[in-house]
Amino acid sequence: MMKTKFAIHSLILSSLLMATAPAATLSVNLTRSGAPTETGFTNWESDDGDLPLNLVTTLGTDSITLSAPSTGISNATTLRSIDRGGNDGYAGTLPSLTQTWWGQRASSTGAGGFITIDIAGLSAGSYSFTGWFLDHEDQTGGMKIEFSDNDGVSFTDATSTFDLEAVVADGATAPIVQNFNFTATGTSDVQIRFTNVNVDDPDGMNSSGAFALVNGFEIAVVPEPSSLALVGLASGLFVLRRRR
């Protein structure tokens, strides 16, 4: 009888643990063709002056498609794709990720430039977004991230304004990291837009202006409360089994 109870507990525990697997995460490194890719990240390439080909990939059980439908102020059909090479000026924990970035095509002396990432195929649910923002050399200025859950018809601010910082000579400046949570409807594409809010060049490093850029990002599924409750139940059963 005792062995039967153990067997039942083991079966329940295994089922619960399978149902409460770690949240799925998609990690994307935005690179110029031929540049290295950060370990653990999916490479999404673009040649400088072109929009990238669509990236078809997966997030959990979803097959999703990433595209970059619009960018810039004066040119909405191309983007800037930079490979600084050699990890110059930065020796942090994500050297390959932060040596490359995508940005709006033309620099601007005023606000309003942007690049947009479209995500098609997300199931209805809650997600988290993490983005990395750094230029090794001369891009500074204020940025914000905007979010749309209706195919880009309208956007809301996902973050407040944050400042890009050029890396100092000793490599002391780390990437700016931005996080927010969002909800997908499951019926419309999600769009995330990186927008140039102002040009701020206190060091005089970029006399031609500055523009929105992003090095890479992660999107992760946020477990529903019911899933978290199952985790707690599974943990309790595991403790009970160990005690017996």
N, C-alpha and C positions, 0 to 999 in steps of 0.2 A: 504493500500500500504506500509506504514511504517513497519507494522508487517511482511509483506511478505519479505521486505528487511532484516529485522532482522533475520528472519528464514533462509534466504539464506546465510547471513553472518555466522550464527551459524553453518549451515551445512558445509560450506567451512572450517570454523575454526576447527570444530571437525575432519574433514577428514585430514586436514593438520597436526594437532597435533597427530593423530593416525599414520600418515606416518612418523612423526619425533620423535618417541619415543626415550627415552634415549638410548645411545649406550649399546649394550649387552656386558656383562663382565663375564668371567669365572675365578674364584679364586680357586686355588688349594693349599692345605696344604700337603706337602710331609712328611709322618709320618712313624714311626715304628708301627707294629701291636699293638693295644691296647692303643696307646698314644692318648691324647686329640687332638681335632681338633679346630682350630681357628674359632670363630663365623663368619658366612657368607662365609666360605670356604668349598670347596668340599674336602673330605678326600681321599687321595690316599696312601694306605698302602703298605709296604713291610716288610717282616721279614729280619733281618740282615743276609747277606750272600746269598740272593736270588734276582733275578730280580722280579719286581712286576707284578701282573696280569694286563692286559690291563684295562684301565678305559674308559668306554663308557659313554659319557655325552653330553651336548648340549652347543652351543654358539650361541645365537640368534635363528635362524631357522635351523642351521646346527646341524646334529648329527655327533659328532666327536669322534675319538678314540685316546687315549693317550697311548703310550708305551715307554719303555726304552730299546732300542735295543742293546746298547753297553756301556761299562763303563770300566775305569781303564787302567792300563798299562799292567800288567801281566795276568789279569783275566777279560775277556770280558763278562762273563756270570753271574756275581754277583755284588752286590753293598753293600756299607756300609749304614746301616739304624740305626740312633741313637736317643734315647729318653733320654735326660739329666735328665728329671724328676724334679718336684718341682719348676720349673722356677728359678733354682739356678743362681744367678749372673746377672739376667736381669729382670727388672720390668717395661718394656716399654709398649706400647699400643698394642702389638701383642704377648703376653706371650706364648700362646699355639703354635702359628706358629713358634716362634723362639726357642722353647726348643727342637724341633725335626728337623732333616735334613737327606737328602740323600747325599752320596758322593761316589767317586770311591772306590773300594774295598780295595786296598792296598795303604798304604802311600808310598811316593816316595821321595828320596833325590834329584831327578832331575825333570825337567819339562816334560810335555807331558800327564799326566793323565787327564781323562775326564769322564763325564757322558753325555748321550745324551737323550733328550726327543723328540720323534717323534709324530707329530700331523697330523692325517689323517682326511680328510673330510672338511677342511676349504674351503669355497667358495672363488672365486677370489675376491680380494679386499685388503683394507689397514687395518692394525691392529697395536695395541701398545702392548708392552711387559713390564711388571714390575716384577723384581725378588728381593727376600730378601736373604741375605747371612750373617750368623752369627753362630759361635760355642760358646757355653757357657764356654768352658774350654780351649782347647789347639790348635785348628787348626788355623794357620796363613798362610801367603804366598800370592803370586800374582795369580790372576785369570783373565780370560777374557771370554766373551760370544761370540760364533760363530754361524752363521746362514746359513741355506741351504734351498733353495726353490725347490730343485730337488731330493728329496728322499735321501739326504746325499751324493750325488755324489761329490759335491764340497761345500766348506764352505768359507764364508767371515767373517771378524771381525765385530761384531755388537757393541762391546764396546772396549774401550782401557783397558789396564791392571788396575785392582784395587786391593787393599790390603785387605785381611781378617784380622780382629783384634779380638783377644781373649778378652772376657769380663773381665774387671777389677773387683776387689773385691766389689766395691760399686755399681756395676751395671751401671756405667756411659756410657759404650759403647753401642750405638744403632746399629741395623742391618745396613749393607751396602745395599743401594737400588740402583738398576741399571734399566734404562729405555732405550728403543729404539723402533722405528717404523719399520714395515716390510710389505712386500706385498706378498700375496699368489697368486699363479697362478690358483688355482682351479683344476689343473690336476695332481699335484704332492704333495707328503707329504712335510710338513715343518718340519725341524729338528733344534732344538736349543741345542747347545753343550756348556757345562760348562767345561773350560779347565784350568788345573794347568799350569801357566806360569813359576813360579819359587818358590823356597822354601825360605821364609824369616821368620826367627825365632829370632827376636832381643831380646826377653825376655828369650830364652832358655826353653820355655814351652813344646816344642814338639821335642825331640831329634831324633825321628824316621823319621822326615820329615813332610810333609803336603800334603793335596790333595784337589781337587776341591769338593765343596759341595754347596748345595742350600736348603733353608728351604721351599720355596714356591714361587708361581708366579701367576700373573694375565695376561690374554690376553683379550683385549677389541677391539671391532669393532670401527674403526675410520670412522665417517660419511663422505660420499662423499660431495664435494662442493655443489652439487645440493640439497642435504638434508639440508645443512646449510642455503641455500637460502630460502627453504621452511619454515624453522624456523623463519627467518626474516619476511617473508610474513605473516605467521600466527600471529606473534607478532603485525604487523602493523594492521591487521584486528581486532585483539582484542582491540587495542587502539582506532580504529575508532568506534567500537561498543560501547565501554565504553563512549566515548564522546557524541554519539547520545543518 
